């Protein structure tokens, strides 16, 4: 699909560090260090970082084209069965995998990188929280059958995997892991893309017992809540003080009958940094061929739609609403984009999180 938008890029040359410094003056948020951390590397928040994820898609080539043209990602590797796409400075990535006829499209796992990765230390932390090790793992295994288990994938022995109390899968990996044997991109970032996705900002997950999911994750990793999107909707701070995980859903204590799901991923995009012009962003998405979504639903999306959710004060937003922008990819997978200041808190940018000092 050919782009037909003129002059949608910001002019001038800015480094990421200069941009973040400018934002700190505008929004009153802390300046991050060159390494991307607002905190000491001894802090649990600095040790862990949202790093990767995998999407099941019906057509890998079509999805590579879409994400390259919309988010400007670079391609590390690509085949008819899978692809790996690099974000920003190359410290995070996501993978595409052609789904089987029995699988739905959707998110496969959340990847978390660890500073000074130590597999045995992580195994111990999981065991102390009631997890047991799987000796054998097959992708086709039912998610509820691997709850509170951890394992090594024989095809990918560099990383440690675990499934939480509702079967949501996490991949724990070294900080320099790029998802490929070669971390040099085959194709550079697209300078003609609508946006430049710099890094993963957050994941929102649906679970039947979000209180249990929150407490378990915090216990394993030593993380804490950085803001609230409502009195019973805390978000877990991960990474540089902007990243987070959110578990939405209920507080059912009955046995798990269906696994938790990853509802959407959010990317930080630099072009929207200074003014976050919602109308202009929607215009760009429309110019690519996406259509405005007419009916809001909690889950599920039709392919190639866009919409805005206004997070009101009862959910931690500002009067009139903190704008949150979403769109769906060719398979209906839900994607959110926000300015780099976004931490899931208050303020127009969503940049005000009480726990970020």
C-alpha positions in Angstrom: 0.0 0.0 0.0 1.6 3.3 -1.1 1.9 6.1 1.4 0.4 9.4 0.4 1.2 11.7 3.2 3.5 14.6 2.7 5.7 16.2 5.3 4.5 14.1 8.2 8.0 13.9 9.7 9.3 16.4 12.2 12.1 18.5 10.9 15.4 19.0 12.5 17.9 16.6 14.0 17.5 15.3 17.6 19.2 12.6 19.5 17.0 10.5 21.8 18.9 11.9 24.7 18.2 15.5 23.6 14.5 14.7 23.0 14.1 13.2 26.5 15.8 16.2 28.0 13.5 18.6 26.2 10.5 16.6 27.4 11.7 16.8 31.0 11.5 20.6 30.7 8.0 20.5 29.2 6.4 17.9 31.3 8.5 17.9 34.5 9.6 14.3 34.3 13.0 13.0 35.1 15.8 12.9 32.5 16.9 9.3 31.8 20.5 8.3 31.8 22.1 7.4 28.5 21.5 3.7 29.4 17.8 4.4 29.5 17.4 4.1 33.3 15.9 6.7 35.6 17.1 4.6 38.6 20.2 3.1 39.9 21.1 -0.2 38.2 20.9 -1.8 41.7 17.2 -1.1 41.7 15.0 -4.0 40.5 13.3 -1.7 38.0 16.6 -1.1 36.3 17.6 -4.8 36.3 14.5 -5.9 34.2 13.3 -4.4 30.9 10.4 -5.2 28.5 12.4 -6.5 25.6 10.4 -8.6 23.1 7.3 -10.4 22.2 5.9 -12.7 19.4 2.9 -12.4 17.3 1.1 -15.2 15.5 0.1 -13.9 12.0 -1.5 -15.4 8.9 0.9 -13.9 6.4 4.5 -13.1 7.5 5.4 -11.0 4.5 2.2 -8.9 4.7 2.8 -8.2 8.4 6.5 -7.3 7.9 5.4 -4.8 5.2 2.7 -3.3 7.5 5.0 -2.9 10.6 7.8 -1.5 8.5 5.6 1.1 6.8 3.7 2.1 9.9 6.3 1.8 12.7 9.5 2.0 10.8 11.1 -1.2 12.2 14.2 -2.8 10.7 14.1 -6.4 9.6 16.8 -8.6 11.2 15.7 -11.8 9.4 12.7 -12.9 7.4 11.3 -16.1 5.8 7.9 -17.3 4.8 7.4 -18.8 8.3 8.8 -16.1 10.6 10.5 -12.8 10.9 12.3 -10.7 13.5 11.9 -6.9 13.6 14.2 -4.5 15.5 12.9 -1.5 17.4 14.8 1.8 17.9 18.4 1.4 18.9 18.2 -2.4 18.6 18.0 -3.2 22.3 14.4 -4.6 21.8 12.6 -6.5 19.1 9.5 -8.5 18.2 9.0 -11.7 16.2 6.3 -12.7 13.7 5.4 -16.4 13.3 3.0 -17.8 10.7 0.2 -19.4 12.7 -1.0 -22.9 12.0 -4.6 -23.4 10.9 -5.6 -24.5 14.4 -4.2 -21.4 16.1 -5.8 -17.9 16.4 -3.8 -14.8 15.6 -2.5 -13.1 18.7 0.4 -12.7 21.2 2.5 -15.7 22.1 4.7 -14.4 25.0 6.2 -11.3 26.7 10.0 -11.1 26.7 11.8 -9.6 29.6 15.6 -8.9 29.5 17.8 -9.1 32.6 20.9 -7.2 33.3 23.6 -9.7 34.1 21.4 -12.6 33.2 21.8 -15.6 35.5 19.7 -18.6 34.7 20.2 -20.4 38.0 19.3 -17.2 40.0 16.1 -17.0 38.0 15.3 -20.7 38.5 15.7 -20.2 42.3 13.4 -17.1 42.3 10.8 -19.1 40.5 11.1 -22.2 42.7 10.8 -20.0 45.8 7.5 -18.8 44.4 6.0 -22.2 43.9 7.1 -22.9 40.3 8.3 -26.3 39.2 10.5 -27.2 36.1 9.1 -28.9 33.0 11.4 -31.5 31.6 9.8 -31.3 28.2 7.7 -28.6 26.5 5.7 -28.6 23.3 4.1 -25.4 21.9 0.9 -27.3 21.4 0.6 -28.1 25.1 -2.5 -26.5 26.6 -1.6 -23.2 28.4 -3.5 -24.2 31.6 -1.3 -27.4 31.8 1.9 -25.4 32.2 0.7 -22.9 34.9 3.5 -22.1 37.4 6.0 -24.0 35.4 9.4 -23.0 33.9 11.4 -24.6 31.2 14.2 -24.3 28.7 13.2 -24.5 25.0 15.5 -27.1 23.4 15.5 -25.0 20.2 16.4 -21.8 22.1 18.6 -22.8 25.1 19.9 -19.3 25.7 16.7 -18.2 27.4 14.5 -19.3 30.3 10.7 -19.5 30.0 7.9 -19.6 32.5 4.1 -19.5 32.6 2.3 -17.7 35.4 -0.6 -18.9 37.5 -3.0 -18.5 34.6 -0.7 -19.7 31.8 0.6 -16.4 30.5 4.0 -17.1 29.0 7.1 -15.0 29.7 10.5 -15.3 28.1 13.5 -14.3 30.2 16.6 -13.4 28.3 19.9 -11.6 28.4 19.9 -7.8 27.7 21.8 -8.2 24.4 19.5 -10.9 23.0 18.1 -9.8 19.6 16.0 -12.8 18.7 18.4 -14.0 15.9 21.9 -15.5 15.5 22.8 -12.2 13.7 21.8 -8.9 15.2 22.7 -6.9 12.1 19.5 -5.9 10.2 19.0 -7.2 6.7 16.9 -4.1 6.0 17.2 -0.7 7.7 14.5 1.2 9.4 12.0 2.8 7.0 12.5 6.5 7.0 9.2 6.9 5.1 7.2 5.2 7.8 4.3 6.9 9.6 6.1 6.7 13.0 9.3 5.5 14.5 8.7 2.9 17.2 11.6 3.4 19.7 10.8 0.7 22.3 8.1 -1.3 24.0 6.2 0.8 26.5 3.8 -1.7 28.1 1.6 -4.8 27.8 -2.0 -5.1 29.0 -3.1 -8.6 29.9 -6.5 -10.0 30.7 -6.7 -12.4 33.6 -9.4 -13.9 35.8 -7.5 -13.0 39.0 -5.4 -9.8 38.4 -4.5 -9.4 42.1 -2.8 -12.8 42.1 -1.0 -12.1 38.8 0.3 -8.7 40.2 1.4 -10.2 43.5 3.2 -13.1 41.9 5.1 -11.0 39.4 6.2 -8.5 42.1 7.3 -11.4 44.3 9.4 -13.0 41.6 11.1 -9.8 40.3 11.0 -7.4 43.2 9.0 -4.9 41.2 6.3 -2.6 42.5 3.3 -0.5 41.4 4.2 2.8 39.7 0.7 4.1 39.2 -3.0 3.3 39.3 -5.6 3.4 36.5 -8.5 3.2 39.0 -8.6 2.1 42.7 -8.3 -1.6 41.8 -6.1 -1.3 38.7 -2.4 -0.9 39.6 0.3 -1.1 37.0 3.7 -2.8 37.6 6.7 -0.7 36.9 9.4 -2.4 34.8 12.5 -1.2 33.1 13.5 2.5 32.8 10.6 3.9 34.9 8.3 4.3 31.9 7.6 0.7 31.0 5.0 -1.3 32.8 2.7 -4.4 32.8 -1.0 -4.2 33.5 -3.3 -7.0 34.4 -7.0 -6.2 33.8 -9.9 -8.5 34.6 -11.5 -9.8 37.8 -10.5 -11.3 41.1 -11.9 -14.8 40.8 -10.4 -17.4 43.1 -11.8 -20.4 41.3 -9.4 -22.8 39.5 -8.1 -21.5 36.1 -10.3 -22.8 33.3 -8.9 -20.7 30.5 -5.5 -19.0 30.2 -4.8 -15.3 30.6 -4.2 -13.4 27.3 -2.0 -10.5 26.2 -4.6 -8.0 24.9 -2.2 -5.5 23.4 1.3 -4.0 23.3 2.1 -0.3 23.4 5.1 1.3 21.6 6.7 4.6 22.4 6.9 6.6 19.2 9.1 9.7 19.0 7.3 11.8 16.3 4.5 12.5 18.7 6.8 13.6 21.5 6.2 17.4 21.9 2.5 17.9 21.1 0.9 14.5 20.7 -1.5 15.8 18.1 -4.2 13.2 18.2 -5.9 14.5 15.1 -2.7 14.4 13.1 -1.8 10.9 14.3 -5.3 9.6 13.2 -4.9 11.4 9.9 -1.7 9.5 9.3 -3.3 6.2 10.1 -6.2 7.0 7.9 -3.8 7.9 5.0 -2.4 4.4 5.2 -5.8 2.9 4.7 -6.9 2.2 8.2 -10.6 3.1 9.0 -12.1 4.6 12.1 -13.5 2.0 14.5 -17.2 2.7 15.0 -18.0 0.3 17.9 -15.8 -0.1 21.0 -15.5 -3.7 22.4 -13.5 -4.9 25.3 -11.7 -7.6 23.3 -11.2 -8.4 19.7 -10.8 -6.1 16.7 -11.4 -6.1 13.0 -8.2 -5.7 10.9 -6.9 -2.3 10.0 -8.9 0.0 12.3 -7.9 2.9 14.6 -9.6 4.4 17.6 -8.9 6.6 20.6 -9.7 5.8 24.2 -9.9 8.8 26.6 -8.7 7.7 30.0 -10.7 9.9 32.5 -9.9 10.9 36.1 -11.6 7.8 37.5 -9.0 5.8 35.7 -6.0 8.0 36.6 -6.3 10.4 33.5 -6.9 14.1 33.3 -10.1 16.1 33.0 -11.3 15.6 29.4 -9.3 12.4 29.1 -5.7 11.3 28.6 -5.7 10.2 24.9 -4.6 6.7 24.2 -4.3 5.7 20.5 -4.9 2.2 19.2 -4.9 0.5 15.9 -5.2 -3.1 14.6 -2.8 -4.9 12.3 -3.8 -7.0 9.2 -4.8 -9.9 11.6 -6.7 -7.7 14.0 -4.0 -7.7 16.7 -4.3 -4.6 18.9 -1.4 -2.1 19.0 -1.2 1.1 21.1 1.2 4.0 20.5 2.1 6.8 22.9 4.7 9.6 23.4 7.9 8.4 25.2 6.8 10.2 28.4 3.9 7.8 28.9 4.1 5.8 32.1 0.5 4.9 32.5 -0.2 7.7 34.9 -1.9 11.1 35.0 -1.3 14.2 32.8 -2.1 14.7 29.2 0.9 12.6 28.1 0.2 10.0 30.8 3.6 10.9 32.2 2.8 11.6 35.9 3.5 8.5 37.9 3.9 9.0 41.7 6.4 6.2 42.1 8.8 7.6 39.5 11.1 9.9 41.3 
